[in-house]
C-alpha cells in the first residue's frame, strides 16, 4: 500500500517486506525500478516535476529517511517504519546469491565499484557481480550497451539523486535488466569508504546524527529534516 507524503507516493513497508517485493519483481516480465525517497528527495520533487513523476512511477518506493516517517505521522498517515536502501540492497543480494542472479554496479569514483564488488562477493557467497562502471561518464549509450552485454539481472545505480532516478527511467529498459535500484552513496559503504552508524543508532533513527558527526559538511543536507516536518505540519493544518 502506497501513502502520499507531500506529493510523493511511498510504499508502507519495512525492510523485510521490501526485500520480498524486490525479489518478486525480479521474476516479473519487463523492467522495474526501485527508489529510496528521503527528505531531500521529497523537497526536490516539489520543484522538479519530472523527478516527482519518476519517483511516483517506481515499482517500489522505500521510506528511506527517518524524516519521511516523522512527516507521515504529522500528516496523519503514518508509515510502519524505515526501509533503508542499503539494508534493502543487502537483503536483495542475499536472495540473488541464492538464485543465481547477476548484479551490475554503476556509479561512484573510479575504483570504488570494483572494491565494492570484491567485498560484496565475500559477504554474499554465490553472488555474481557481472560488471562495474564508475559514475564519471558523459554518454549513456556505451554504458547501457556494457550493461546489456553483461547479462545483468539487477543494476545498482549510484549516481546521486535525481540523476540516478532519471537515468533508470530513461535507460533501464534498454539495459535488458529486470530491476534497477537507485542507491546514492551506497557503493562507498559497500567498498568500506564510509561507515554506517552503530546498530543501536540505526534502530533509534539516529543514523543521520552519526553521519553528521562523521561528516560535518553534511549540515546543509541535514537541514532538510526540519524543513520536511514544517511542510508536513503546514499541509496537515491546511487539510491536505
N, C-alpha and C positions, 0 to 999 in steps of 0.2 A: 504494500500500500504506500503510495506516494503522498507527501504532505507539502503544501505550498509554504515556503519560507521566504517571504519578501519577494515573490515572483519567481523563485527557483524551486522546481519540484524535486524533492529529496525522498529517497526510499526510507521507510521507517524500519530499519533493520539493525541488528547488532552484528558483530564481526562474523560469528559462526553462520548466521543466516546469509550474509552477503557472500561468503565463500561458497556455500551450497548453490546459490543463484549463479555465481560466476562460472562454476564448473558446469552447470546446466546449460549456460549459454554456449559453451564450447561444443556441445552436441547438437545445437540448433542450426538449421541451414542459414547461410548468409553471413554477413559481417555484423558484429556487435561492438559497442564500446562502453567503457565504464569511466565515470568522472568522480572526483572526490571534493565536492564543494566545502570550503571553509569560509570564514567571514570575508576574506579578501575576494573570493570568487563572487559572493553574493553582492557585495558593494560594487565590484567592477561590472557585474551584469546589469546593474541599474543604468549604467552609462553606455554599455555596449550591447545593443540589441542582438547582434549576430552571436555574441558569446552566450547571451541568455538563451537563445534558441538552440544552440548547440548543447548546452547543459540540459535543457528540458527535452532534448531529443535522445538523450542517452538511455541505453537499456537498463542501466543501473547507476544511481547517483548516491554515493555514500555520504553520510553525515560525518565528515572528517574532523571538523573542528569543534572544540567544546563550546565555542561561541555560538555555533549553529544550534546546538542542543539547548543552550540557555535561551536563545531567541525563540525557539519553538515553544518553550514553556511560557514565555511572556505573551506570545501570540495566542495562547490557549489551545494549541495543537501539538502537545509535547511528543517529541521523539523518544524512543526507548533508550537511546544512548549513542555513543560514538561508534563508528566503524572506520578506523583509520586506513588510509591507503596502504601503508607499509604492512600492517597486520593482515589486511586482505590479500596483499601480494604474497606474503609468506604462506598463507593457507592455500592460495591458488597454486603456488609452485609445488607444495606437498602433494596435492591432488594430481597435478600434471606429471610429477615424477612417477606416481603410481600407475599412470595411464599412458605413458609413452608420448606425451605431448611435447612439442618443441617451442622454445622461447627465443625471441629476439630482443636484445636490449638496445634501445635508441636514446641517446642524449648524454649530457654532462660533458666535461672536458675530455680531451684525448687521453686514453689510457684508463679512465675511470670505469667504463663499461666492461673492459676486459678484466680488470681486477674484481669487479662485482661478479662477473661470470665465474671466475675461479673460486671465489668464496661461496657463491650460491650452490655450485655443484658439489662442494664439500659438505654443505649443510643439508642438501637435499639429494642424497644418492639416487641416481637414476634420472635426474633432471637433465634434459638435453638443451643446452644453450647453443642454438644453431647459427648465431651470428651476433655481431655488435657493430654499432656505429656511433661516433660521437655526435654531439648536437651542433657542431660548427659546420653547417652546410648551407649553401645558398640556393640550390636547386633540389626540388623534391623528387623529380623523376628518377635520377640514378639511385637514390636511397630506396624508393618504392620498388624498383627492379631488383635491388640487392635483397630486400626482404622477401620478395616473391620467389626469387631463386633459392633462398634458404629453406623454403618449405615450412616457415614458421606457422604455428597454430595460434600463438599469442605474442603480442608485442607490448612491451613496457615502454611507453612513450614519455620521456622525462625531459621535456623542453621548456617547462615552466608555463604557467597559465597567463593569458589564454591561448598562447601559441600551440601548446600540445593538444588542447581540445579541438581547436580549429583544424589542426593537422590531421587528427584522427578522422574527423568528419569528412574532410576533403579527400584524403588519400587512403583511408583504411581499407575500403572495399577492393581497391586496386592491388593491395599487397597480397591478397589471397588468404590472409589470416582470418581466423574465426572471431578473434577477440583482441581488442586493444584496450589498454588501461593507462590513463593519464596519471603519472605518479611524481611529478615535480622533481624534488631533490632526492628521491629515494635511492638512486644509484650511488650517491655519495654515502648514504647509510649502509647500503649493501657492500660497498667497497671498503668500509671501515674508516672513511674520512670524517664522518660525522657520527657522534654517539647519541643514541636515544636516552631519554631520561630514565632514571631508575623505575622499575616496575610499579613501585608504590605511588610515585608521582604520576605515572601514566594512568593508573586506575583512579586517582583522585582528580583527574582532569587538569593537572598542573604541568603537563609536558611543555606548554608554551612558556612557562616561567623558567623552567630549566634551560630551554633553548635561548631565552633572553639573557640569562646569566652567562651562558657559554659564548653567545654572540650578541653583545650589546648593540651592534649596528642594526639589529632587527627591531629596534624600538619603534621605528616608523610603521613596520608591518604589524606589530603587536597592538598599535593604537587602533587598529580596525576592530578589535574586540568590543570596546565600549561603544563604538560607532554603530555596530550592528544591533547592539542591545537598545540603543537610543531609537534607532529606526523601528525596531520591533515594538517598543513601547508606544511610539507615535502611531504606528499602524493599528495597534490594539485600541488606543484611545479614539482613533478615527473610525473604528468599526470595520477595518479592512481585514 
